[in-house]
Amino acid sequence: MGAGSVLAELPGTTSPEAEVAIVTFARFRQNLAGALFRCGSGKELVENGYALDVELAAEYAVSRVAPMLTGEEFIDGSPGSRALSRDPA
């Protein structure tokens, strides 16, 4: 579903595989969390104490930037961005 959410926003023609991903995302878009909690991987994550990770994975269109790992820190991916510091200083 994650790939489908990205592919749905891209212009141009799509491969059959991309179309499947887009259709799957569209089918569950209104209840991503419910779908992720019901799938095998989601259940496994919850069983291992990672329910918050499933909730975070279900968030859609909540950030204006995509984090990008550079070395040991994340940057916001925008041109001219600075590192997203782990320290509040």
Buried (B, 14 or more C-beta within 10 A) or exposed (E): BEBBBEBBEEEEEEEEEBEBBBEBBEEBBEEBBEBBBEBEEBEEBBEEEBEEBBBEBBEEEEEEEEEEEEEEEBBBEEEEBEEEEEEEE
